[in-house]
Amino acid sequence: MSPTDTVPPAGFRITGWHVLIGVTLFFAIVIAVDVLFMVKAYQTFSGQIVKNPYEAGLAWNQHLLDEKHQVALGWSVDAGLQGDGGLVVTVNDRTGAPVEGLKANATLERPATEQGRVMVRLDERAPGVYEGRPVLAPGAWDLSAVLEGPAGPFQAERRIIAP
C-alpha cells in the first residue's frame, strides 16, 4: 500500500450540498425578516401624512387663492443683508414704484432644520425699503417675509447668505 492510497478519516465533511443548504437558509431568513417588517409597517401606517387632512386641504385652497392674489398685485420683492448685518427688504409694484406703508415681519430659519429660527420686525426706512436687525450666524438662511397693507397680505421667500 502506497501513501497515496490512504483512506480519509471518518467524520463530518462539508460538501457542496451543505453549502447550498446554508446559503439558502441564510437568504430565506433575511427575506422572511424583511417581509415581516414590511407587513408590520403597512399594518401600522394610517395612510395620512398630516393629522388633520381636511383642515390641511382647506389651508391649501387658501394658499392657492393667496398666490393668485399675489400674482394679480404684481409686486417684486428683493431681500439681502447689508455689510453691518442689517436685513433689507425692498418692495416694488409692477411699474417699479416703491410700495409704501406696509407692516412687514420676517422669519429666518436654516434650510435643513427649524432650530435657530429668528423672527424680526421690519421697519420702513425709505419708501418701499424695509429694514430689520436680526442676529444671524454665518451660513445659509431661508427668509419668509410677510408684508401686509391695504391691498392684502403678500408673502415672499428668499434664500440669503450671512457672511
VMD Tcl script that builds the backbone (N, CA, C; Angstrom):
set m [mol new atoms 489]
animate dup $m
set s [atomselect $m all]
$s set {name element resname resid chain x y z} {
  {N N MET 1 A 0.840 -1.165 0.000}
  {CA C MET 1 A 0.000 0.000 0.000}
  {C C MET 1 A 0.890 1.235 0.000}
  {N N SER 2 A 0.608 2.125 -0.928}
  {CA C SER 2 A 1.412 3.329 -1.027}
  {C C SER 2 A 0.783 4.446 -0.199}
  {N N PRO 3 A 1.522 5.528 0.096}
  {CA C PRO 3 A 0.992 6.627 0.919}
  {C C PRO 3 A -0.177 7.360 0.267}
  {N N THR 4 A -0.343 7.259 -1.013}
  {CA C THR 4 A -1.447 7.967 -1.663}
  {C C THR 4 A -2.741 7.192 -1.602}
  {N N ASP 5 A -2.711 5.971 -1.192}
  {CA C ASP 5 A -3.901 5.149 -1.151}
  {C C ASP 5 A -4.578 5.157 0.222}
  {N N THR 6 A -4.269 6.113 1.054}
  {CA C THR 6 A -4.838 6.114 2.397}
  {C C THR 6 A -6.288 6.534 2.356}
  {N N VAL 7 A -7.067 6.015 3.259}
  {CA C VAL 7 A -8.484 6.322 3.363}
  {C C VAL 7 A -8.630 7.527 4.287}
  {N N PRO 8 A -9.452 8.530 3.888}
  {CA C PRO 8 A -9.591 9.683 4.777}
  {C C PRO 8 A -10.270 9.272 6.072}
  {N N PRO 9 A -9.939 9.957 7.167}
  {CA C PRO 9 A -10.532 9.595 8.441}
  {C C PRO 9 A -12.037 9.841 8.420}
  {N N ALA 10 A -12.777 9.056 9.156}
  {CA C ALA 10 A -14.222 9.206 9.214}
  {C C ALA 10 A -14.555 10.431 10.042}
  {N N GLY 11 A -15.701 11.119 9.764}
  {CA C GLY 11 A -16.117 12.304 10.495}
  {C C GLY 11 A -16.920 13.211 9.584}
  {N N PHE 12 A -17.177 14.393 10.068}
  {CA C PHE 12 A -18.018 15.345 9.320}
  {C C PHE 12 A -17.196 16.030 8.248}
  {N N ARG 13 A -17.773 16.097 7.059}
  {CA C ARG 13 A -17.149 16.814 5.937}
  {C C ARG 13 A -18.170 17.756 5.350}
  {N N ILE 14 A -17.748 18.995 5.016}
  {CA C ILE 14 A -18.641 19.960 4.350}
  {C C ILE 14 A -18.601 19.669 2.866}
  {N N THR 15 A -19.785 19.430 2.357}
  {CA C THR 15 A -19.897 19.134 0.931}
  {C C THR 15 A -20.620 20.291 0.246}
  {N N GLY 16 A -20.777 20.187 -1.026}
  {CA C GLY 16 A -21.489 21.213 -1.783}
  {C C GLY 16 A -22.944 21.341 -1.366}
  {N N TRP 17 A -23.539 20.202 -0.986}
  {CA C TRP 17 A -24.927 20.240 -0.525}
  {C C TRP 17 A -25.050 21.033 0.778}
  {N N HIS 18 A -24.091 20.897 1.658}
  {CA C HIS 18 A -24.110 21.646 2.915}
  {C C HIS 18 A -24.037 23.152 2.649}
  {N N VAL 19 A -23.163 23.544 1.743}
  {CA C VAL 19 A -23.019 24.972 1.393}
  {C C VAL 19 A -24.305 25.490 0.764}
  {N N LEU 20 A -24.902 24.730 -0.135}
  {CA C LEU 20 A -26.149 25.134 -0.777}
  {C C LEU 20 A -27.256 25.320 0.258}
  {N N ILE 21 A -27.396 24.374 1.174}
  {CA C ILE 21 A -28.429 24.481 2.208}
  {C C ILE 21 A -28.157 25.687 3.117}
  {N N GLY 22 A -26.914 25.921 3.485}
  {CA C GLY 22 A -26.570 27.059 4.352}
  {C C GLY 22 A -26.879 28.400 3.700}
  {N N VAL 23 A -26.486 28.573 2.453}
  {CA C VAL 23 A -26.743 29.829 1.740}
  {C C VAL 23 A -28.246 30.028 1.546}
  {N N THR 24 A -28.958 28.951 1.196}
  {CA C THR 24 A -30.405 29.036 1.007}
  {C C THR 24 A -31.098 29.426 2.311}
  {N N LEU 25 A -30.713 28.819 3.425}
  {CA C LEU 25 A -31.303 29.168 4.724}
  {C C LEU 25 A -30.998 30.615 5.107}
  {N N PHE 26 A -29.777 31.058 4.858}
  {CA C PHE 26 A -29.410 32.442 5.176}
  {C C PHE 26 A -30.319 33.423 4.445}
  {N N PHE 27 A -30.463 33.258 3.134}
  {CA C PHE 27 A -31.290 34.189 2.376}
  {C C PHE 27 A -32.772 34.036 2.709}
  {N N ALA 28 A -33.207 32.830 3.041}
  {CA C ALA 28 A -34.602 32.643 3.438}
  {C C ALA 28 A -34.898 33.393 4.732}
  {N N ILE 29 A -33.976 33.380 5.675}
  {CA C ILE 29 A -34.170 34.112 6.938}
  {C C ILE 29 A -34.175 35.614 6.691}
  {N N VAL 30 A -33.264 36.112 5.871}
  {CA C VAL 30 A -33.212 37.548 5.563}
  {C C VAL 30 A -34.513 37.990 4.880}
  {N N ILE 31 A -34.989 37.226 3.924}
  {CA C ILE 31 A -36.224 37.575 3.214}
  {C C ILE 31 A -37.411 37.516 4.162}
  {N N ALA 32 A -37.456 36.510 5.042}
  {CA C ALA 32 A -38.572 36.389 5.992}
  {C C ALA 32 A -38.607 37.585 6.943}
  {N N VAL 33 A -37.463 38.024 7.426}
  {CA C VAL 33 A -37.423 39.195 8.324}
  {C C VAL 33 A -37.851 40.443 7.568}
  {N N ASP 34 A -37.392 40.626 6.332}
  {CA C ASP 34 A -37.805 41.786 5.531}
  {C C ASP 34 A -39.319 41.800 5.304}
  {N N VAL 35 A -39.877 40.635 4.985}
  {CA C VAL 35 A -41.324 40.547 4.764}
  {C C VAL 35 A -42.064 40.877 6.054}
  {N N LEU 36 A -41.589 40.369 7.184}
  {CA C LEU 36 A -42.215 40.679 8.466}
  {C C LEU 36 A -42.210 42.181 8.739}
  {N N PHE 37 A -41.081 42.842 8.498}
  {CA C PHE 37 A -41.001 44.292 8.718}
  {C C PHE 37 A -41.928 45.055 7.780}
  {N N MET 38 A -42.019 44.628 6.526}
  {CA C MET 38 A -42.912 45.312 5.585}
  {C C MET 38 A -44.369 45.145 5.997}
  {N N VAL 39 A -44.755 43.951 6.419}
  {CA C VAL 39 A -46.137 43.716 6.844}
  {C C VAL 39 A -46.456 44.578 8.059}
  {N N LYS 40 A -45.567 44.614 9.032}
  {CA C LYS 40 A -45.800 45.431 10.229}
  {C C LYS 40 A -45.858 46.921 9.876}
  {N N ALA 41 A -45.031 47.368 8.945}
  {CA C ALA 41 A -45.049 48.774 8.546}
  {C C ALA 41 A -46.372 49.134 7.880}
  {N N TYR 42 A -46.855 48.288 6.999}
  {CA C TYR 42 A -48.126 48.565 6.332}
  {C C TYR 42 A -49.304 48.481 7.290}
  {N N GLN 43 A -49.239 47.591 8.268}
  {CA C GLN 43 A -50.327 47.470 9.237}
  {C C GLN 43 A -50.421 48.689 10.147}
  {N N THR 44 A -49.297 49.327 10.460}
  {CA C THR 44 A -49.306 50.467 11.389}
  {C C THR 44 A -49.396 51.810 10.699}
  {N N PHE 45 A -49.267 51.874 9.353}
  {CA C PHE 45 A -49.321 53.148 8.641}
  {C C PHE 45 A -50.769 53.487 8.326}
  {N N SER 46 A -51.207 54.655 8.798}
  {CA C SER 46 A -52.608 55.046 8.610}
  {C C SER 46 A -52.891 55.578 7.208}
  {N N GLY 47 A -51.858 55.938 6.478}
  {CA C GLY 47 A -52.045 56.493 5.147}
  {C C GLY 47 A -52.140 58.001 5.141}
  {N N GLN 48 A -52.223 58.602 6.324}
  {CA C GLN 48 A -52.327 60.054 6.410}
  {C C GLN 48 A -50.947 60.648 6.598}
  {N N ILE 49 A -50.686 61.716 5.864}
  {CA C ILE 49 A -49.419 62.405 6.000}
  {C C ILE 49 A -49.518 63.457 7.105}
  {N N VAL 50 A -50.670 64.060 7.243}
  {CA C VAL 50 A -50.910 65.043 8.305}
  {C C VAL 50 A -52.018 64.510 9.212}
  {N N LYS 51 A -52.053 65.005 10.428}
  {CA C LYS 51 A -53.044 64.515 11.381}
  {C C LYS 51 A -54.442 65.054 11.086}
  {N N ASN 52 A -54.529 66.197 10.436}
  {CA C ASN 52 A -55.835 66.801 10.131}
  {C C ASN 52 A -55.917 67.100 8.632}
  {N N PRO 53 A -56.154 66.104 7.800}
  {CA C PRO 53 A -56.112 66.305 6.353}
  {C C PRO 53 A -57.181 67.257 5.838}
  {N N TYR 54 A -58.347 67.277 6.452}
  {CA C TYR 54 A -59.397 68.169 5.974}
  {C C TYR 54 A -58.975 69.622 6.151}
  {N N GLU 55 A -58.483 69.963 7.352}
  {CA C GLU 55 A -58.040 71.337 7.598}
  {C C GLU 55 A -56.833 71.699 6.730}
  {N N ALA 56 A -55.945 70.717 6.510}
  {CA C ALA 56 A -54.788 70.973 5.647}
  {C C ALA 56 A -55.244 71.249 4.211}
  {N N GLY 57 A -56.283 70.550 3.762}
  {CA C GLY 57 A -56.815 70.807 2.422}
  {C C GLY 57 A -57.423 72.185 2.311}
  {N N LEU 58 A -58.144 72.605 3.345}
  {CA C LEU 58 A -58.701 73.954 3.340}
  {C C LEU 58 A -57.591 75.011 3.339}
  {N N ALA 59 A -56.550 74.765 4.122}
  {CA C ALA 59 A -55.426 75.706 4.155}
  {C C ALA 59 A -54.735 75.762 2.792}
  {N N TRP 60 A -54.647 74.616 2.107}
  {CA C TRP 60 A -54.015 74.605 0.786}
  {C C TRP 60 A -54.835 75.423 -0.215}
  {N N ASN 61 A -56.158 75.294 -0.139}
  {CA C ASN 61 A -57.012 76.091 -1.019}
  {C C ASN 61 A -56.806 77.578 -0.761}
  {N N GLN 62 A -56.675 77.962 0.510}
  {CA C GLN 62 A -56.412 79.370 0.837}
  {C C GLN 62 A -55.047 79.788 0.313}
  {N N HIS 63 A -54.078 78.903 0.398}
  {CA C HIS 63 A -52.737 79.188 -0.128}
  {C C HIS 63 A -52.798 79.452 -1.639}
  {N N LEU 64 A -53.564 78.659 -2.366}
  {CA C LEU 64 A -53.704 78.870 -3.810}
  {C C LEU 64 A -54.370 80.211 -4.116}
  {N N LEU 65 A -55.380 80.591 -3.326}
  {CA C LEU 65 A -56.017 81.891 -3.505}
  {C C LEU 65 A -55.044 83.027 -3.220}
  {N N ASP 66 A -54.227 82.864 -2.169}
  {CA C ASP 66 A -53.225 83.882 -1.841}
  {C C ASP 66 A -52.214 84.036 -2.975}
  {N N GLU 67 A -51.808 82.932 -3.587}
  {CA C GLU 67 A -50.869 83.003 -4.705}
  {C C GLU 67 A -51.477 83.755 -5.895}
  {N N LYS 68 A -52.748 83.505 -6.199}
  {CA C LYS 68 A -53.406 84.234 -7.294}
  {C C LYS 68 A -53.457 85.728 -6.984}
  {N N HIS 69 A -53.744 86.048 -5.717}
  {CA C HIS 69 A -53.793 87.450 -5.307}
  {C C HIS 69 A -52.422 88.107 -5.476}
  {N N GLN 70 A -51.363 87.402 -5.112}
  {CA C GLN 70 A -50.020 87.951 -5.242}
  {C C GLN 70 A -49.639 88.172 -6.701}
  {N N VAL 71 A -50.018 87.244 -7.553}
  {CA C VAL 71 A -49.730 87.411 -8.988}
  {C C VAL 71 A -50.480 88.630 -9.525}
  {N N ALA 72 A -51.726 88.812 -9.064}
  {CA C ALA 72 A -52.515 89.964 -9.518}
  {C C ALA 72 A -51.899 91.283 -9.049}
  {N N LEU 73 A -51.309 91.292 -7.844}
  {CA C LEU 73 A -50.665 92.521 -7.362}
  {C C LEU 73 A -49.444 92.875 -8.205}
  {N N GLY 74 A -48.671 91.876 -8.602}
  {CA C GLY 74 A -47.507 92.119 -9.442}
  {C C GLY 74 A -46.327 92.736 -8.699}
  {N N TRP 75 A -46.276 92.591 -7.403}
  {CA C TRP 75 A -45.165 93.145 -6.642}
  {C C TRP 75 A -43.906 92.301 -6.839}
  {N N SER 76 A -42.760 92.981 -6.756}
  {CA C SER 76 A -41.483 92.271 -6.753}
  {C C SER 76 A -40.777 92.596 -5.445}
  {N N VAL 77 A -40.165 91.595 -4.877}
  {CA C VAL 77 A -39.507 91.733 -3.586}
  {C C VAL 77 A -38.059 91.309 -3.739}
  {N N ASP 78 A -37.166 92.132 -3.215}
  {CA C ASP 78 A -35.742 91.823 -3.192}
  {C C ASP 78 A -35.302 91.858 -1.735}
  {N N ALA 79 A -34.473 90.921 -1.333}
  {CA C ALA 79 A -34.023 90.860 0.055}
  {C C ALA 79 A -32.538 90.555 0.096}
  {N N GLY 80 A -31.883 91.080 1.114}
  {CA C GLY 80 A -30.460 90.828 1.279}
  {C C GLY 80 A -29.964 91.394 2.594}
  {N N LEU 81 A -28.690 91.149 2.857}
  {CA C LEU 81 A -28.069 91.641 4.081}
  {C C LEU 81 A -27.110 92.765 3.741}
  {N N GLN 82 A -27.095 93.777 4.603}
  {CA C GLN 82 A -26.130 94.860 4.469}
  {C C GLN 82 A -24.814 94.408 5.091}
  {N N GLY 83 A -23.785 95.197 4.897}
  {CA C GLY 83 A -22.480 94.880 5.464}
  {C C GLY 83 A -22.477 94.835 6.978}
  {N N ASP 84 A -23.333 95.627 7.621}
  {CA C ASP 84 A -23.373 95.646 9.083}
  {C C ASP 84 A -24.335 94.595 9.649}
  {N N GLY 85 A -24.864 93.708 8.817}
  {CA C GLY 85 A -25.747 92.641 9.287}
  {C C GLY 85 A -27.212 92.976 9.257}
  {N N GLY 86 A -27.579 94.158 8.781}
  {CA C GLY 86 A -28.979 94.531 8.702}
  {C C GLY 86 A -29.673 93.845 7.537}
  {N N LEU 87 A -30.900 93.445 7.760}
  {CA C LEU 87 A -31.708 92.816 6.728}
  {C C LEU 87 A -32.502 93.887 6.005}
  {N N VAL 88 A -32.433 93.897 4.679}
  {CA C VAL 88 A -33.137 94.891 3.873}
  {C C VAL 88 A -34.061 94.165 2.901}
  {N N VAL 89 A -35.342 94.554 2.929}
  {CA C VAL 89 A -36.336 94.006 2.011}
  {C C VAL 89 A -36.900 95.189 1.226}
  {N N THR 90 A -36.793 95.117 -0.090}
  {CA C THR 90 A -37.281 96.181 -0.962}
  {C C THR 90 A -38.493 95.671 -1.734}
  {N N VAL 91 A -39.575 96.464 -1.727}
  {CA C VAL 91 A -40.821 96.051 -2.370}
  {C C VAL 91 A -41.196 97.086 -3.429}
  {N N ASN 92 A -41.413 96.611 -4.659}
  {CA C ASN 92 A -41.830 97.485 -5.769}
  {C C ASN 92 A -43.068 96.892 -6.424}
  {N N ASP 93 A -43.912 97.788 -6.975}
  {CA C ASP 93 A -45.087 97.293 -7.696}
  {C C ASP 93 A -44.691 96.953 -9.126}
  {N N ARG 94 A -45.684 96.596 -9.948}
  {CA C ARG 94 A -45.366 96.151 -11.306}
  {C C ARG 94 A -44.766 97.253 -12.183}
  {N N THR 95 A -44.970 98.539 -11.822}
  {CA C THR 95 A -44.380 99.638 -12.596}
  {C C THR 95 A -42.995 100.005 -12.087}
  {N N GLY 96 A -42.538 99.377 -10.989}
  {CA C GLY 96 A -41.229 99.693 -10.422}
  {C C GLY 96 A -41.293 100.725 -9.308}
  {N N ALA 97 A -42.487 101.251 -9.015}
  {CA C ALA 97 A -42.635 102.236 -7.942}
  {C C ALA 97 A -42.592 101.532 -6.586}
  {N N PRO 98 A -41.985 102.160 -5.574}
  {CA C PRO 98 A -41.922 101.531 -4.261}
  {C C PRO 98 A -43.309 101.407 -3.631}
  {N N VAL 99 A -43.516 100.327 -2.900}
  {CA C VAL 99 A -44.771 100.091 -2.188}
  {C C VAL 99 A -44.557 100.548 -0.751}
  {N N GLU 100 A -45.311 101.562 -0.352}
  {CA C GLU 100 A -45.119 102.173 0.963}
  {C C GLU 100 A -46.215 101.755 1.938}
  {N N GLY 101 A -45.907 101.965 3.225}
  {CA C GLY 101 A -46.910 101.804 4.275}
  {C C GLY 101 A -47.285 100.382 4.625}
  {N N LEU 102 A -46.384 99.456 4.412}
  {CA C LEU 102 A -46.681 98.061 4.735}
  {C C LEU 102 A -46.226 97.727 6.151}
  {N N LYS 103 A -46.925 96.801 6.762}
  {CA C LYS 103 A -46.482 96.229 8.029}
  {C C LYS 103 A -45.728 94.960 7.644}
  {N N ALA 104 A -44.442 94.900 7.973}
  {CA C ALA 104 A -43.596 93.810 7.492}
  {C C ALA 104 A -42.949 93.056 8.646}
  {N N ASN 105 A -43.014 91.739 8.561}
  {CA C ASN 105 A -42.350 90.851 9.509}
  {C C ASN 105 A -41.619 89.783 8.711}
  {N N ALA 106 A -40.523 89.296 9.274}
  {CA C ALA 106 A -39.744 88.273 8.585}
  {C C ALA 106 A -39.386 87.154 9.551}
  {N N THR 107 A -39.336 85.950 9.005}
  {CA C THR 107 A -38.864 84.785 9.748}
  {C C THR 107 A -37.681 84.224 8.990}
  {N N LEU 108 A -36.589 84.012 9.707}
  {CA C LEU 108 A -35.384 83.438 9.115}
  {C C LEU 108 A -35.120 82.103 9.795}
  {N N GLU 109 A -34.883 81.070 8.988}
  {CA C GLU 109 A -34.566 79.768 9.553}
  {C C GLU 109 A -33.588 79.050 8.640}
  {N N ARG 110 A -32.890 78.119 9.224}
  {CA C ARG 110 A -31.914 77.344 8.463}
  {C C ARG 110 A -32.637 76.446 7.463}
  {N N PRO 111 A -32.034 76.188 6.298}
  {CA C PRO 111 A -32.699 75.370 5.291}
  {C C PRO 111 A -32.988 73.937 5.735}
  {N N ALA 112 A -32.140 73.366 6.573}
  {CA C ALA 112 A -32.289 71.957 6.902}
  {C C ALA 112 A -32.896 71.689 8.275}
  {N N THR 113 A -33.154 72.719 9.063}
  {CA C THR 113 A -33.667 72.489 10.404}
  {C C THR 113 A -34.514 73.669 10.855}
  {N N GLU 114 A -35.362 73.429 11.839}
  {CA C GLU 114 A -36.168 74.511 12.389}
  {C C GLU 114 A -35.496 75.143 13.608}
  {N N GLN 115 A -34.383 74.598 14.037}
  {CA C GLN 115 A -33.677 75.165 15.177}
  {C C GLN 115 A -33.013 76.469 14.764}
  {N N GLY 116 A -32.962 77.401 15.688}
  {CA C GLY 116 A -32.320 78.671 15.409}
  {C C GLY 116 A -33.196 79.640 14.654}
  {N N ARG 117 A -34.512 79.418 14.649}
  {CA C ARG 117 A -35.432 80.308 13.944}
  {C C ARG 117 A -35.346 81.713 14.550}
  {N N VAL 118 A -35.277 82.721 13.682}
  {CA C VAL 118 A -35.188 84.116 14.106}
  {C C VAL 118 A -36.367 84.873 13.494}
  {N N MET 119 A -37.105 85.575 14.336}
  {CA C MET 119 A -38.210 86.405 13.850}
  {C C MET 119 A -37.813 87.863 14.056}
  {N N VAL 120 A -38.082 88.683 13.062}
  {CA C VAL 120 A -37.686 90.091 13.136}
  {C C VAL 120 A -38.777 90.966 12.526}
  {N N ARG 121 A -39.003 92.108 13.146}
  {CA C ARG 121 A -39.942 93.097 12.615}
  {C C ARG 121 A -39.157 94.026 11.696}
  {N N LEU 122 A -39.739 94.310 10.547}
  {CA C LEU 122 A -39.088 95.180 9.569}
  {C C LEU 122 A -39.759 96.542 9.590}
  {N N ASP 123 A -38.962 97.592 9.766}
  {CA C ASP 123 A -39.465 98.958 9.785}
  {C C ASP 123 A -39.155 99.634 8.460}
  {N N GLU 124 A -40.071 100.489 8.014}
  {CA C GLU 124 A -39.876 101.202 6.743}
  {C C GLU 124 A -38.887 102.339 6.959}
  {N N ARG 125 A -37.744 102.266 6.278}
  {CA C ARG 125 A -36.682 103.285 6.400}
  {C C ARG 125 A -36.752 104.301 5.269}
  {N N ALA 126 A -37.272 103.878 4.140}
  {CA C ALA 126 A -37.438 104.739 2.969}
  {C C ALA 126 A -38.644 104.181 2.216}
  {N N PRO 127 A -39.165 104.907 1.246}
  {CA C PRO 127 A -40.315 104.375 0.500}
  {C C PRO 127 A -39.998 103.010 -0.117}
  {N N GLY 128 A -40.725 101.991 0.311}
  {CA C GLY 128 A -40.553 100.651 -0.225}
  {C C GLY 128 A -39.366 99.878 0.308}
  {N N VAL 129 A -38.621 100.461 1.254}
  {CA C VAL 129 A -37.436 99.804 1.809}
  {C C VAL 129 A -37.696 99.503 3.284}
  {N N TYR 130 A -37.654 98.230 3.636}
  {CA C TYR 130 A -37.950 97.796 4.999}
  {C C TYR 130 A -36.711 97.122 5.573}
  {N N GLU 131 A -36.333 97.534 6.798}
  {CA C GLU 131 A -35.101 97.037 7.411}
  {C C GLU 131 A -35.362 96.466 8.791}
  {N N GLY 132 A -34.532 95.500 9.153}
  {CA C GLY 132 A -34.549 94.914 10.481}
  {C C GLY 132 A -33.145 94.519 10.865}
  {N N ARG 133 A -32.964 94.182 12.130}
  {CA C ARG 133 A -31.636 93.838 12.643}
  {C C ARG 133 A -31.632 92.451 13.281}
  {N N PRO 134 A -31.668 91.394 12.498}
  {CA C PRO 134 A -31.588 90.060 13.093}
  {C C PRO 134 A -30.141 89.721 13.458}
  {N N VAL 135 A -29.969 88.867 14.432}
  {CA C VAL 135 A -28.644 88.366 14.779}
  {C C VAL 135 A -28.535 86.981 14.148}
  {N N LEU 136 A -27.699 86.886 13.128}
  {CA C LEU 136 A -27.601 85.648 12.350}
  {C C LEU 136 A -26.197 85.076 12.423}
  {N N ALA 137 A -26.130 83.763 12.570}
  {CA C ALA 137 A -24.857 83.061 12.460}
  {C C ALA 137 A -24.500 82.964 10.972}
  {N N PRO 138 A -23.233 82.818 10.658}
  {CA C PRO 138 A -22.849 82.692 9.252}
  {C C PRO 138 A -23.482 81.471 8.592}
  {N N GLY 139 A -23.776 81.608 7.308}
  {CA C GLY 139 A -24.321 80.489 6.537}
  {C C GLY 139 A -25.607 80.834 5.831}
  {N N ALA 140 A -26.257 79.813 5.310}
  {CA C ALA 140 A -27.486 79.986 4.533}
  {C C ALA 140 A -28.692 80.104 5.459}
  {N N TRP 141 A -29.610 80.999 5.084}
  {CA C TRP 141 A -30.858 81.222 5.822}
  {C C TRP 141 A -31.990 81.346 4.811}
  {N N ASP 142 A -33.144 80.789 5.162}
  {CA C ASP 142 A -34.349 80.953 4.347}
  {C C ASP 142 A -35.185 82.063 4.972}
  {N N LEU 143 A -35.458 83.083 4.176}
  {CA C LEU 143 A -36.234 84.232 4.620}
  {C C LEU 143 A -37.672 84.078 4.138}
  {N N SER 144 A -38.605 84.273 5.057}
  {CA C SER 144 A -40.025 84.304 4.711}
  {C C SER 144 A -40.568 85.622 5.241}
  {N N ALA 145 A -40.834 86.560 4.335}
  {CA C ALA 145 A -41.320 87.887 4.715}
  {C C ALA 145 A -42.812 87.981 4.448}
  {N N VAL 146 A -43.548 88.475 5.436}
  {CA C VAL 146 A -44.984 88.697 5.296}
  {C C VAL 146 A -45.209 90.194 5.300}
  {N N LEU 147 A -45.752 90.708 4.207}
  {CA C LEU 147 A -45.975 92.139 4.020}
  {C C LEU 147 A -47.481 92.376 3.973}
  {N N GLU 148 A -47.979 93.151 4.920}
  {CA C GLU 148 A -49.416 93.401 4.991}
  {C C GLU 148 A -49.697 94.872 4.778}
  {N N GLY 149 A -50.698 95.131 3.952}
  {CA C GLY 149 A -51.092 96.502 3.662}
  {C C GLY 149 A -52.529 96.546 3.201}
  {N N PRO 150 A -52.964 97.688 2.676}
  {CA C PRO 150 A -54.344 97.810 2.225}
  {C C PRO 150 A -54.712 96.836 1.105}
  {N N ALA 151 A -53.737 96.420 0.308}
  {CA C ALA 151 A -54.011 95.505 -0.797}
  {C C ALA 151 A -54.081 94.055 -0.324}
  {N N GLY 152 A -53.819 93.811 0.965}
  {CA C GLY 152 A -53.861 92.450 1.492}
  {C C GLY 152 A -52.473 91.930 1.787}
  {N N PRO 153 A -52.389 90.709 2.290}
  {CA C PRO 153 A -51.076 90.155 2.627}
  {C C PRO 153 A -50.314 89.697 1.392}
  {N N PHE 154 A -49.008 89.794 1.489}
  {CA C PHE 154 A -48.105 89.355 0.430}
  {C C PHE 154 A -46.973 88.611 1.109}
  {N N GLN 155 A -46.636 87.431 0.622}
  {CA C GLN 155 A -45.566 86.655 1.231}
  {C C GLN 155 A -44.472 86.426 0.211}
  {N N ALA 156 A -43.232 86.637 0.644}
  {CA C ALA 156 A -42.078 86.431 -0.225}
  {C C ALA 156 A -41.075 85.537 0.492}
  {N N GLU 157 A -40.467 84.637 -0.264}
  {CA C GLU 157 A -39.462 83.741 0.290}
  {C C GLU 157 A -38.185 83.862 -0.521}
  {N N ARG 158 A -37.072 83.985 0.184}
  {CA C ARG 158 A -35.777 84.132 -0.462}
  {C C ARG 158 A -34.742 83.364 0.337}
  {N N ARG 159 A -33.660 82.988 -0.304}
  {CA C ARG 159 A -32.504 82.385 0.371}
  {C C ARG 159 A -31.433 83.470 0.466}
  {N N ILE 160 A -30.939 83.701 1.674}
  {CA C ILE 160 A -29.874 84.683 1.860}
  {C C ILE 160 A -28.695 83.993 2.537}
  {N N ILE 161 A -27.519 84.553 2.336}
  {CA C ILE 161 A -26.304 84.000 2.907}
  {C C ILE 161 A -25.703 85.038 3.844}
  {N N ALA 162 A -25.546 84.666 5.116}
  {CA C ALA 162 A -24.932 85.563 6.098}
  {C C ALA 162 A -23.427 85.319 6.074}
  {N N PRO 163 A -22.642 86.391 6.025}
  {CA C PRO 163 A -21.179 86.209 5.980}
  {C C PRO 163 A -20.620 85.718 7.306}
}
mol reanalyze $m
mol bondsrecalc $m
mol representation Tube
mol addrep $m
